[in-house]
Amino acid sequence: MLHQLEAVITKISDMIWPVFLPFILITGAMMSIRTIFMIQKKATTPAKLQIKNVIGPASISLGAMIGTGAIIGVLGALSKLAASGERNIEAMAIWALIGACIMVPVSYAETLNSKIMGKTPKEYISSLISPKLGLLYAVCFVALAVFGFGGFQFSGIDSVSAIVFDKFGMELSLVQRYMFIVVPVIAVVAALVLSKKHELFMGAMTYMIGTAVAGYFIFFTMFVIKTSGYIPTYVEGIIQGMTNPVNGFAGIVLGFVLGMQKIIQTAETGLGALAMAAQESDSKPREAAMISLIPTVVTVVVSIVVTSYIASYGLNNGIIEFPADAVTRLSQYFATAEAVTGTFGLVVLCVFTVLSALTTILGSYYYMTKLFKQNPINKNIAIYLALIIAAGTLAVFGANVVFEAVDLLLFVLSGINVTALLIFSLKKWQEHKLENSLEDKKVS
């Protein structure tokens, strides 16, 4: 029954995305252009980046963005592209970067507009469109962040543990993996959340994601130096893949569809996450918008460029074989890293996977508290922990139907959020321009 439901959800997603892409690209471009060239000039004042305002929002955004999906999700898309008949899977990287050039301005405009309104996505969707749609957005976001993204993180940690134990000739049963891997992760997350100490929570997020990203970039630098002779082959694969693309439903290039899905999923452009993270500081609209670009660009590079290059090298050298299941894909990816950089690469990837997974799981709690801030804190904690336990359990025991719904949830969330922002940029922004000018007069 579950497998049938997964198949139905996947089929619906495959049909919707090629139709949805033109909508989100056109809508996002219109909203971004109006925001950057009109609203920004008339409704905001120039602002400079201040370090004290960067750390909080950037840590929340980067921690929630860069999870195991940066590797597992992109590997899944590359495997799917290979299964469709595309030999040059590297092409997805350039299609994704083209999509990023369109969607990154959406991240900037989303944050700027939310700061001008002084509202979270749930609040401005409720006021601009409908309270019911605002509630639907909030519920879908929690489902995506906790079940979808959270499930990916637990799956990633579980897969890494399986790879490590296999290195020592050991194999754990499902129950053992749940008890010795998933339960301790849940315990760490619960301890941080139950502390109810915002400074401790933010400190943990900042330290973990900083360590993970720094280590990952050091590893990738070593990987590129050692495989510098492969770079022309990688570039050639991109060119050949672009000139001879495999088309998906409705005739749209499949690599572009998959690349856009990964951009929205990993960089969270248009989902409203950056707008919520911006509430972490008292930064001005332009400053908040500039801050939002930092985690977005870093995530795009880590998830798309790094993963596709290493996967391409592994494929070319017979270490990776696509298509493959999730655990096999990750195991082959780790084997590629180890073949080039030795034990150092394997250790860094394991640490990156675990720390980035933890920050993504913690980030989902932050978003939940922003979306349902009217709830008592204990109620939010209880709901969050129940959802996390369910996500961890589903991740280990194989009920993947929730994870298959990620692409559908991305479609719902970005569609609602970007539509609301477009309405604001077309009709409602002048009201806030008037409010801002009145506040400026009061201050003077």
C-alpha angles and dihedrals in degrees: 000000000000092000090052091050090049090052092050093049092048092049092050091048092049090053098043101047099063088051094042096049097071089048096051093042094050094040093045093047093050092048093046095048093050092045098047099039101033117013095041092054097044104034104035140049128227115274138185127221114260118196093222089059094045101057100061102045094035092051093048093046097041093043092050094043103046107063135128086294087075086070108017096041094048092044088053091053092048090049091050090050090051091049089056090060101265109141095184100061089167088080090077089070094061093042088052092049090050088052089048091056087060099038101041091069086053088060090052094046093044092055094042094051094045090052091049090052092041090221139115118240092261090054098047093042088053093050098039099042118000139323089230091055089048090054091046089052092051094048092047092047092053090047090051097043099042104029102025104034092025090052090052090053094051090046090051094050090045091050092048091051090050090051093048094047090047088057087061093045093253131127125194125208120237091259092049091049090051095047099041101033113023099035094053090049090051089048092054092048092046092050092054094045096044091051087072087205110136094195092053091047093050093043092053092048093049096046096045098046092041091053093044096050095042092051092046094052091048089052093048092048089055090046093053093046091051093046099037090127089064095059095088089051090051092050091046089053090053092051094046092047091051095047093046104033128173111235124220132197115334090016096280116143107266092216090058092049092050092042092052091048090054093046092053092041099047103029091035092219112176095006096103096243093116091050090055093046089053088066088070092082140034092241121147118252096261093044092049090049092052091048090053091061093062099067091035095057094041091051094049091052095045097044103037110024100035097041096044093048094050092043091049091051091048092051093048091051097045096249094110126047120191137234098045140140121271099262092045091049092052093044091052091047090053090046089054091052091048093048091058106031101022125219091338091067093047093050094046092050091049092049092045092051095049098042096042090047091053093050092050091051091048091046090058089060091053091053092047092055090051094049095045101029090139088071120089110261093243091054092051091048092049093049092045095050091047090052093046092050089050092048092049092048093049091047093057101037095050108249094142097165091101092052092048088060093062095095091049091050090049089055093050096045099044091042094054096040098046091045090054091048091049090053089051093049092048103040118002108043095087091064089060091044087060092047092051093049091051091050090050090053091050091052092048 
